[in-house]
Amino acid sequence: MSKPTAHKPSLQQRYQRPPTPAEIQAQAAGKIGNPPDAASIQNSFRRLPPRTRLWLSLGLFAFSGLGLYATSKLEEWYPIESKTTMKDVPADAKSRVDVLWEQEEKELDKLDKQRTRTN
């Protein structure tokens, strides 16, 4: 005699309890469920007919090409003002970090001198 088996998964799925109104509202608001992952998006794209994939790819290619063309035209019409380059900066110029470091060293030296005078 064989042991009794558990219910089949298909039967469990078929006889699930109905969702509560709160679950229905949350699902409608998008709070329940996972976003599609990259594999499912890729599989969805592969399931499209070849002609549709071709037109979709060509459309995205044309859209990106149009964006590049528009960007270059906008740069011609509205040029960026030139900023200072390293050639304009004198060789002995200090960075903000160097200036702050020197100020901190001076303050520490002052504190050390005061400490030695009081001892």
Backbone hydrogen bonds, N-H to C=O, Kabsch-Sander energy under -0.5 kcal/mol:
donor,donor_aa,acceptor,acceptor_aa,energy
11,L,8,K,-0.5
12,Q,8,K,-1.8
13,Q,9,P,-2.4
14,R,10,S,-1.7
15,Y,11,L,-1.9
16,Q,13,Q,-0.9
24,I,20,T,-2.2
25,Q,21,P,-2.4
26,A,22,A,-2.4
27,Q,23,E,-2.3
28,A,24,I,-2.2
29,A,25,Q,-2.0
30,G,26,A,-0.5
30,G,27,Q,-0.7
31,K,26,A,-2.7
32,I,26,A,-0.7
41,I,37,D,-1.8
42,Q,38,A,-2.6
43,N,39,A,-2.6
44,S,40,S,-2.2
45,F,41,I,-2.2
46,R,42,Q,-2.3
47,R,43,N,-1.6
48,L,44,S,-0.6
48,L,45,F,-1.0
53,R,49,P,-2.4
54,L,50,P,-2.3
55,W,51,R,-2.4
56,L,52,T,-2.6
57,S,53,R,-2.6
58,L,54,L,-2.7
59,G,55,W,-2.2
60,L,56,L,-2.2
61,F,57,S,-2.4
62,A,58,L,-2.6
63,F,59,G,-2.4
64,S,60,L,-2.3
65,G,61,F,-2.3
66,L,62,A,-2.5
67,G,63,F,-2.0
68,L,64,S,-2.1
69,Y,65,G,-2.3
70,A,66,L,-2.7
71,T,67,G,-2.2
72,S,68,L,-2.1
73,K,69,Y,-2.1
74,L,70,A,-2.5
75,E,71,T,-2.0
76,E,72,S,-1.5
77,W,73,K,-2.4
78,Y,74,L,-2.6
88,D,85,T,-0.9
89,V,85,T,-0.7
93,A,90,P,-1.4
99,V,95,S,-2.1
100,L,96,R,-2.4
101,W,97,V,-2.6
102,E,98,D,-2.3
103,Q,99,V,-2.2
104,E,100,L,-2.3
105,E,101,W,-2.4
106,K,102,E,-2.3
107,E,103,Q,-2.2
108,L,104,E,-2.4
109,D,105,E,-2.4
110,K,106,K,-2.3
111,L,107,E,-2.2
112,D,108,L,-2.3
113,K,109,D,-2.3
114,Q,110,K,-2.4
115,R,111,L,-2.3
116,T,112,D,-2.2
117,R,113,K,-1.9
118,T,114,Q,-1.8
119,N,115,R,-1.2
